[in-house]
Amino acid sequence: MQGQPPIRRIEDFRGTTLKWFLTKAFHRHYELRSERDLYATLSWPKRLSRIAEAQTAQGKFTIETHGVLHRYVAVKKQSADMEYVHMQLDRGYNGALQFIDGRTYNLNRISYFWRFHWTMTDANKALLCTFRGTRRGLEVIIEPIARHSPHLTLMTILGWYVICLLQEEMKTAVHAAILRP
């Protein structure tokens, strides 16, 4: 993207709250930002695809959903052909993340009504970050303990990716219900 500011490392962010913003509605392009800086992007290059691309200070990643009943999300770094993160999703869109280095995290859906509210925890159930829906996007509240995680950037991206999947499925269900005779 021409004119895009440089993407900074999320580990260098000193505040507590970042926000995901929709920047191109018809292209499903989102940016993770502070007041001044850009920390990641997430976009879907093809209109009805489940394959997304993320760009971070650590590089570019491809994110893809597989399966129907036993759904999982695979993340690959574009410079390598191996899976970097594997996230198993249950029917409620809770996720168990396993990174290539063996570290595990959990994405938990807290609120099922009106606004989205999710948490990301480590294997010891320590809270790392919270995702809260707002009128204009999603807030990511980062706990101090999360700053030391080498996977913080991808955790924030995968949290938003799963929420986007759920939003799309909800829209599809509503459209199907409206169009049903």
CYANA upper distance limits for C-alpha pairs under 8 A (distance plus 0.5 A):
  5 PRO  CA     37 ASP  CA      8.26
  5 PRO  CA     38 LEU  CA      7.34
  6 PRO  CA     38 LEU  CA      7.45
  7 ILE  CA     37 ASP  CA      8.07
  7 ILE  CA     38 LEU  CA      5.71
  7 ILE  CA     39 TYR  CA      5.60
  7 ILE  CA     40 ALA  CA      6.84
  7 ILE  CA     56 THR  CA      6.78
  7 ILE  CA     57 ALA  CA      5.96
  8 ARG  CA     12 ASP  CA      7.99
  8 ARG  CA     37 ASP  CA      7.57
  8 ARG  CA     38 LEU  CA      6.65
  8 ARG  CA     39 TYR  CA      5.49
  8 ARG  CA     40 ALA  CA      8.29
  8 ARG  CA     56 THR  CA      8.08
  8 ARG  CA     57 ALA  CA      6.14
  9 ARG  CA     13 PHE  CA      7.75
  9 ARG  CA     39 TYR  CA      6.66
  9 ARG  CA     56 THR  CA      7.92
  9 ARG  CA     57 ALA  CA      5.83
  9 ARG  CA     58 GLN  CA      8.07
 10 ILE  CA     39 TYR  CA      6.24
 10 ILE  CA    152 LEU  CA      7.85
 10 ILE  CA    153 THR  CA      6.59
 11 GLU  CA    147 ARG  CA      6.24
 11 GLU  CA    148 HIS  CA      8.10
 11 GLU  CA    152 LEU  CA      8.01
 11 GLU  CA    153 THR  CA      8.44
 16 THR  CA    141 ILE  CA      6.03
 16 THR  CA    142 ILE  CA      5.69
 16 THR  CA    143 GLU  CA      7.43
 17 THR  CA     34 SER  CA      7.79
 17 THR  CA    139 GLU  CA      6.92
 17 THR  CA    140 VAL  CA      5.98
 17 THR  CA    141 ILE  CA      4.98
 17 THR  CA    142 ILE  CA      6.71
 18 LEU  CA     32 LEU  CA      7.05
 18 LEU  CA     33 ARG  CA      6.07
 18 LEU  CA     34 SER  CA      5.52
 18 LEU  CA    139 GLU  CA      6.28
 18 LEU  CA    140 VAL  CA      5.59
 18 LEU  CA    141 ILE  CA      7.05
 18 LEU  CA    142 ILE  CA      8.43
 19 LYS  CA     31 GLU  CA      8.43
 19 LYS  CA     32 LEU  CA      5.96
 19 LYS  CA     33 ARG  CA      5.88
 19 LYS  CA     34 SER  CA      6.98
 19 LYS  CA    137 GLY  CA      7.41
 19 LYS  CA    138 LEU  CA      5.99
 19 LYS  CA    139 GLU  CA      4.94
 19 LYS  CA    140 VAL  CA      6.34
 20 TRP  CA     30 TYR  CA      6.81
 20 TRP  CA     31 GLU  CA      5.95
 20 TRP  CA     32 LEU  CA      4.91
 20 TRP  CA     33 ARG  CA      6.93
 20 TRP  CA    137 GLY  CA      6.03
 20 TRP  CA    138 LEU  CA      5.57
 20 TRP  CA    139 GLU  CA      6.94
 20 TRP  CA    140 VAL  CA      8.17
 20 TRP  CA    160 TRP  CA      8.31
 21 PHE  CA     30 TYR  CA      5.83
 21 PHE  CA     31 GLU  CA      5.82
 21 PHE  CA     32 LEU  CA      7.02
 21 PHE  CA     33 ARG  CA      8.08
 21 PHE  CA    136 ARG  CA      7.28
 21 PHE  CA    137 GLY  CA      5.68
 21 PHE  CA    138 LEU  CA      7.60
 22 LEU  CA     28 ARG  CA      7.54
 22 LEU  CA     29 HIS  CA      6.45
 22 LEU  CA     30 TYR  CA      4.98
 22 LEU  CA     31 GLU  CA      7.16
 22 LEU  CA    136 ARG  CA      8.39
 22 LEU  CA    137 GLY  CA      7.31
 23 THR  CA     28 ARG  CA      8.32
 23 THR  CA     29 HIS  CA      6.24
 23 THR  CA     30 TYR  CA      6.10
 23 THR  CA     31 GLU  CA      7.40
 24 LYS  CA     28 ARG  CA      6.39
 24 LYS  CA     29 HIS  CA      5.67
 24 LYS  CA     30 TYR  CA      7.78
 25 ALA  CA     29 HIS  CA      7.34
 27 HIS  CA     43 SER  CA      7.80
 27 HIS  CA     44 TRP  CA      7.30
 27 HIS  CA     45 PRO  CA      7.61
 27 HIS  CA     46 LYS  CA      8.48
 27 HIS  CA     47 ARG  CA      7.41
 28 ARG  CA     43 SER  CA      6.04
 28 ARG  CA     44 TRP  CA      6.31
 28 ARG  CA     47 ARG  CA      8.48
 29 HIS  CA     41 THR  CA      7.75
 29 HIS  CA     42 LEU  CA      6.40
 29 HIS  CA     43 SER  CA      4.74
 29 HIS  CA     44 TRP  CA      7.23
 30 TYR  CA     41 THR  CA      6.10
 30 TYR  CA     42 LEU  CA      5.64
 30 TYR  CA     43 SER  CA      6.59
 31 GLU  CA     38 LEU  CA      7.46
 31 GLU  CA     39 TYR  CA      8.03
 31 GLU  CA     40 ALA  CA      6.37
 31 GLU  CA     41 THR  CA      4.95
 31 GLU  CA     42 LEU  CA      6.93
 32 LEU  CA     38 LEU  CA      6.56
 32 LEU  CA     39 TYR  CA      5.94
 32 LEU  CA     40 ALA  CA      5.58
 32 LEU  CA     41 THR  CA      6.60
 33 ARG  CA     37 ASP  CA      6.12
 33 ARG  CA     38 LEU  CA      5.12
 33 ARG  CA     39 TYR  CA      6.25
 33 ARG  CA     40 ALA  CA      7.97
 34 SER  CA     38 LEU  CA      7.18
 34 SER  CA     39 TYR  CA      8.33
 39 TYR  CA     56 THR  CA      7.04
 39 TYR  CA     57 ALA  CA      7.82
 40 ALA  CA     54 ALA  CA      7.48
 40 ALA  CA     55 GLN  CA      6.08
 40 ALA  CA     56 THR  CA      5.26
 40 ALA  CA     57 ALA  CA      7.93
 40 ALA  CA    153 THR  CA      8.17
 40 ALA  CA    157 ILE  CA      8.22
 41 THR  CA     54 ALA  CA      5.92
 41 THR  CA     55 GLN  CA      5.69
 41 THR  CA     56 THR  CA      7.35
 42 LEU  CA     52 ALA  CA      7.28
 42 LEU  CA     53 GLU  CA      6.23
 42 LEU  CA     54 ALA  CA      4.97
 42 LEU  CA     55 GLN  CA      7.20
 42 LEU  CA    157 ILE  CA      7.71
 42 LEU  CA    161 TYR  CA      8.40
 43 SER  CA     52 ALA  CA      6.00
 43 SER  CA     53 GLU  CA      5.90
 43 SER  CA     54 ALA  CA      7.04
 44 TRP  CA     49 SER  CA      7.37
 44 TRP  CA     50 ARG  CA      8.02
 44 TRP  CA     51 ILE  CA      6.85
 44 TRP  CA     52 ALA  CA      4.91
 44 TRP  CA     53 GLU  CA      6.69
 45 PRO  CA     49 SER  CA      8.37
 45 PRO  CA     51 ILE  CA      8.36
 45 PRO  CA     52 ALA  CA      7.30
 45 PRO  CA     53 GLU  CA      7.89
 46 LYS  CA     51 ILE  CA      8.36
 50 ARG  CA     64 GLU  CA      6.34
 50 ARG  CA     65 THR  CA      6.44
 51 ILE  CA     62 THR  CA      7.45
 51 ILE  CA     63 ILE  CA      6.13
 51 ILE  CA     64 GLU  CA      4.97
 51 ILE  CA     65 THR  CA      7.40
 52 ALA  CA     62 THR  CA      6.37
 52 ALA  CA     63 ILE  CA      5.55
 52 ALA  CA     64 GLU  CA      6.89
 53 GLU  CA     60 LYS  CA      7.61
 53 GLU  CA     61 PHE  CA      6.23
 53 GLU  CA     62 THR  CA      5.18
 53 GLU  CA     63 ILE  CA      6.55
 54 ALA  CA     60 LYS  CA      6.17
 54 ALA  CA     61 PHE  CA      5.56
 54 ALA  CA     62 THR  CA      6.86
 54 ALA  CA     63 ILE  CA      7.93
 54 ALA  CA    157 ILE  CA      8.04
 55 GLN  CA     59 GLY  CA      6.46
 55 GLN  CA     60 LYS  CA      4.97
 55 GLN  CA     61 PHE  CA      6.86
 56 THR  CA     60 LYS  CA      6.66
 56 THR  CA    153 THR  CA      7.98
 59 GLY  CA     77 LYS  CA      7.80
 59 GLY  CA     78 GLN  CA      8.25
 60 LYS  CA     77 LYS  CA      6.54
 60 LYS  CA     78 GLN  CA      6.11
 60 LYS  CA     79 SER  CA      8.20
 61 PHE  CA     75 VAL  CA      7.05
 61 PHE  CA     76 LYS  CA      6.02
 61 PHE  CA     77 LYS  CA      4.86
 61 PHE  CA     78 GLN  CA      5.73
 62 THR  CA     75 VAL  CA      6.13
 62 THR  CA     76 LYS  CA      5.76
 62 THR  CA     77 LYS  CA      6.85
 62 THR  CA     78 GLN  CA      6.86
 63 ILE  CA     73 VAL  CA      7.34
 63 ILE  CA     74 ALA  CA      6.29
 63 ILE  CA     75 VAL  CA      5.06
 63 ILE  CA     76 LYS  CA      7.15
 64 GLU  CA     73 VAL  CA      6.06
 64 GLU  CA     74 ALA  CA      5.89
 64 GLU  CA     75 VAL  CA      7.09
 65 THR  CA     71 ARG  CA      7.48
 65 THR  CA     72 TYR  CA      6.28
 65 THR  CA     73 VAL  CA      4.92
 65 THR  CA     74 ALA  CA      6.95
 66 HIS  CA     71 ARG  CA      6.15
 66 HIS  CA     72 TYR  CA      5.92
 66 HIS  CA     73 VAL  CA      6.68
 66 HIS  CA     74 ALA  CA      8.13
 67 GLY  CA     71 ARG  CA      4.96
 67 GLY  CA     72 TYR  CA      7.01
 70 HIS  CA     88 GLN  CA      8.27
 70 HIS  CA     89 LEU  CA      7.83
 70 HIS  CA     90 ASP  CA      7.83
 71 ARG  CA     88 GLN  CA      6.84
 71 ARG  CA     89 LEU  CA      6.00
 71 ARG  CA     90 ASP  CA      7.58
 72 TYR  CA     86 HIS  CA      7.55
 72 TYR  CA     87 MET  CA      5.93
 72 TYR  CA     88 GLN  CA      4.83
 72 TYR  CA     89 LEU  CA      5.88
 73 VAL  CA     86 HIS  CA      6.40
 73 VAL  CA     87 MET  CA      5.48
 73 VAL  CA     88 GLN  CA      6.96
 73 VAL  CA     89 LEU  CA      8.01
 74 ALA  CA     83 GLU  CA      6.89
 74 ALA  CA     84 TYR  CA      8.10
 74 ALA  CA     85 VAL  CA      6.45
 74 ALA  CA     86 HIS  CA      5.38
 74 ALA  CA     87 MET  CA      7.00
 75 VAL  CA     83 GLU  CA      6.23
 75 VAL  CA     84 TYR  CA      6.01
 75 VAL  CA     85 VAL  CA      5.52
 75 VAL  CA     86 HIS  CA      6.99
 76 LYS  CA     80 ALA  CA      7.52
 76 LYS  CA     81 ASP  CA      7.12
 76 LYS  CA     82 MET  CA      6.52
 76 LYS  CA     83 GLU  CA      5.22
 76 LYS  CA     84 TYR  CA      5.60
 76 LYS  CA     85 VAL  CA      7.53
 77 LYS  CA     81 ASP  CA      7.63
 77 LYS  CA     82 MET  CA      7.94
 77 LYS  CA     83 GLU  CA      7.94
 77 LYS  CA     84 TYR  CA      6.97
 83 GLU  CA    100 ILE  CA      7.81
 84 TYR  CA     99 PHE  CA      6.47
 84 TYR  CA    100 ILE  CA      5.68
 85 VAL  CA     97 LEU  CA      7.24
 85 VAL  CA     98 GLN  CA      6.18
 85 VAL  CA     99 PHE  CA      4.94
 85 VAL  CA    100 ILE  CA      6.52
 86 HIS  CA     97 LEU  CA      6.27
 86 HIS  CA     98 GLN  CA      5.77
 86 HIS  CA     99 PHE  CA      6.99
 87 MET  CA     95 GLY  CA      6.42
 87 MET  CA     96 ALA  CA      5.77
 87 MET  CA     97 LEU  CA      4.73
 87 MET  CA     98 GLN  CA      6.71
 88 GLN  CA     95 GLY  CA      5.91
 88 GLN  CA     96 ALA  CA      5.73
 88 GLN  CA     97 LEU  CA      7.15
 89 LEU  CA     93 TYR  CA      5.91
 89 LEU  CA     94 ASN  CA      6.07
 89 LEU  CA     95 GLY  CA      4.99
 89 LEU  CA     96 ALA  CA      7.20
 90 ASP  CA     94 ASN  CA      6.05
 90 ASP  CA     95 GLY  CA      7.05
 92 GLY  CA    109 ARG  CA      7.95
 93 TYR  CA    108 ASN  CA      8.36
 93 TYR  CA    109 ARG  CA      7.55
 93 TYR  CA    162 VAL  CA      7.54
 93 TYR  CA    166 LEU  CA      7.82
 94 ASN  CA    106 ASN  CA      8.00
 94 ASN  CA    107 LEU  CA      5.95
 94 ASN  CA    108 ASN  CA      5.39
 94 ASN  CA    109 ARG  CA      6.31
 95 GLY  CA    106 ASN  CA      6.16
 95 GLY  CA    107 LEU  CA      5.28
 95 GLY  CA    108 ASN  CA      7.16
 96 ALA  CA    104 THR  CA      7.65
 96 ALA  CA    105 TYR  CA      6.53
 96 ALA  CA    106 ASN  CA      5.20
 96 ALA  CA    107 LEU  CA      6.89
 97 LEU  CA    104 THR  CA      5.91
 97 LEU  CA    105 TYR  CA      5.56
 97 LEU  CA    106 ASN  CA      6.48
 97 LEU  CA    107 LEU  CA      8.14
 98 GLN  CA    102 GLY  CA      6.70
 98 GLN  CA    103 ARG  CA      6.42
 98 GLN  CA    104 THR  CA      5.12
 98 GLN  CA    105 TYR  CA      7.27
 99 PHE  CA    103 ARG  CA      5.94
 99 PHE  CA    104 THR  CA      6.87
103 ARG  CA    123 ALA  CA      8.30
104 THR  CA    122 ASP  CA      6.89
104 THR  CA    123 ALA  CA      6.21
105 TYR  CA    120 MET  CA      7.30
105 TYR  CA    121 THR  CA      6.08
105 TYR  CA    122 ASP  CA      4.91
105 TYR  CA    123 ALA  CA      6.09
106 ASN  CA    119 THR  CA      8.45
106 ASN  CA    120 MET  CA      5.99
106 ASN  CA    121 THR  CA      5.71
106 ASN  CA    122 ASP  CA      6.81
106 ASN  CA    123 ALA  CA      7.86
107 LEU  CA    118 TRP  CA      7.39
107 LEU  CA    119 THR  CA      6.24
107 LEU  CA    120 MET  CA      5.07
107 LEU  CA    121 THR  CA      7.18
107 LEU  CA    159 GLY  CA      7.44
108 ASN  CA    118 TRP  CA      5.96
108 ASN  CA    119 THR  CA      5.74
108 ASN  CA    120 MET  CA      6.88
109 ARG  CA    116 PHE  CA      8.46
109 ARG  CA    117 HIS  CA      6.82
109 ARG  CA    118 TRP  CA      4.95
109 ARG  CA    119 THR  CA      7.16
110 ILE  CA    116 PHE  CA      8.45
110 ILE  CA    117 HIS  CA      5.92
110 ILE  CA    118 TRP  CA      5.67
110 ILE  CA    119 THR  CA      7.62
111 SER  CA    115 ARG  CA      7.66
111 SER  CA    116 PHE  CA      6.47
111 SER  CA    117 HIS  CA      5.59
111 SER  CA    118 TRP  CA      7.53
112 TYR  CA    116 PHE  CA      7.44
112 TYR  CA    117 HIS  CA      8.36
115 ARG  CA    132 ARG  CA      7.66
115 ARG  CA    133 GLY  CA      5.73
115 ARG  CA    134 THR  CA      7.55
116 PHE  CA    131 PHE  CA      7.92
116 PHE  CA    132 ARG  CA      6.06
116 PHE  CA    133 GLY  CA      5.21
116 PHE  CA    163 ILE  CA      8.31
117 HIS  CA    130 THR  CA      7.76
117 HIS  CA    131 PHE  CA      6.02
117 HIS  CA    132 ARG  CA      5.08
117 HIS  CA    133 GLY  CA      6.88
118 TRP  CA    130 THR  CA      6.26
118 TRP  CA    131 PHE  CA      5.46
118 TRP  CA    132 ARG  CA      7.13
118 TRP  CA    159 GLY  CA      8.44
119 THR  CA    127 LEU  CA      7.53
119 THR  CA    128 LEU  CA      8.05
119 THR  CA    129 CYS  CA      6.34
119 THR  CA    130 THR  CA      4.91
119 THR  CA    131 PHE  CA      6.56
120 MET  CA    127 LEU  CA      6.70
120 MET  CA    128 LEU  CA      6.08
120 MET  CA    129 CYS  CA      5.78
120 MET  CA    130 THR  CA      6.82
120 MET  CA    155 MET  CA      8.05
120 MET  CA    159 GLY  CA      8.30
121 THR  CA    125 LYS  CA      5.60
121 THR  CA    126 ALA  CA      5.73
121 THR  CA    127 LEU  CA      5.06
121 THR  CA    128 LEU  CA      5.77
121 THR  CA    129 CYS  CA      7.70
122 ASP  CA    126 ALA  CA      5.98
122 ASP  CA    127 LEU  CA      7.37
122 ASP  CA    128 LEU  CA      7.42
127 LEU  CA    143 GLU  CA      7.57
128 LEU  CA    142 ILE  CA      6.79
128 LEU  CA    143 GLU  CA      5.73
128 LEU  CA    144 PRO  CA      8.22
128 LEU  CA    145 ILE  CA      6.88
128 LEU  CA    146 ALA  CA      5.35
129 CYS  CA    140 VAL  CA      7.13
129 CYS  CA    141 ILE  CA      5.87
129 CYS  CA    142 ILE  CA      5.02
129 CYS  CA    143 GLU  CA      6.09
129 CYS  CA    146 ALA  CA      7.63
129 CYS  CA    156 THR  CA      8.50
130 THR  CA    139 GLU  CA      8.40
130 THR  CA    140 VAL  CA      6.17
130 THR  CA    141 ILE  CA      5.57
130 THR  CA    142 ILE  CA      7.25
131 PHE  CA    138 LEU  CA      7.09
131 PHE  CA    139 GLU  CA      6.19
131 PHE  CA    140 VAL  CA      5.26
131 PHE  CA    141 ILE  CA      7.02
131 PHE  CA    159 GLY  CA      7.86
131 PHE  CA    160 TRP  CA      8.45
132 ARG  CA    138 LEU  CA      6.06
132 ARG  CA    139 GLU  CA      5.66
132 ARG  CA    140 VAL  CA      7.14
133 GLY  CA    137 GLY  CA      6.63
133 GLY  CA    138 LEU  CA      5.00
133 GLY  CA    139 GLU  CA      6.86
134 THR  CA    138 LEU  CA      5.97
134 THR  CA    139 GLU  CA      7.46
138 LEU  CA    160 TRP  CA      8.33
140 VAL  CA    156 THR  CA      7.72
142 ILE  CA    146 ALA  CA      7.06
142 ILE  CA    147 ARG  CA      8.25
143 GLU  CA    147 ARG  CA      7.86
145 ILE  CA    149 SER  CA      8.37
146 ALA  CA    152 LEU  CA      7.11
147 ARG  CA    152 LEU  CA      7.60
151 HIS  CA    155 MET  CA      6.59
152 LEU  CA    156 THR  CA      6.82
153 THR  CA    157 ILE  CA      6.85
154 LEU  CA    158 LEU  CA      6.41
155 MET  CA    159 GLY  CA      6.56
156 THR  CA    160 TRP  CA      6.94
157 ILE  CA    161 TYR  CA      6.57
158 LEU  CA    162 VAL  CA      6.60
159 GLY  CA    163 ILE  CA      6.89
160 TRP  CA    164 CYS  CA      6.63
161 TYR  CA    165 LEU  CA      6.81
162 VAL  CA    166 LEU  CA      6.78
163 ILE  CA    167 GLN  CA      6.67
164 CYS  CA    168 GLU  CA      6.69
165 LEU  CA    169 GLU  CA      6.78
166 LEU  CA    170 MET  CA      6.64
167 GLN  CA    171 LYS  CA      6.72
168 GLU  CA    172 THR  CA      6.68
169 GLU  CA    173 ALA  CA      6.63
170 MET  CA    174 VAL  CA      6.70
171 LYS  CA    175 HIS  CA      6.66
172 THR  CA    176 ALA  CA      6.56
173 ALA  CA    177 ALA  CA      6.62
174 VAL  CA    178 ILE  CA      6.68
175 HIS  CA    179 LEU  CA      6.60
176 ALA  CA    180 ARG  CA      6.45
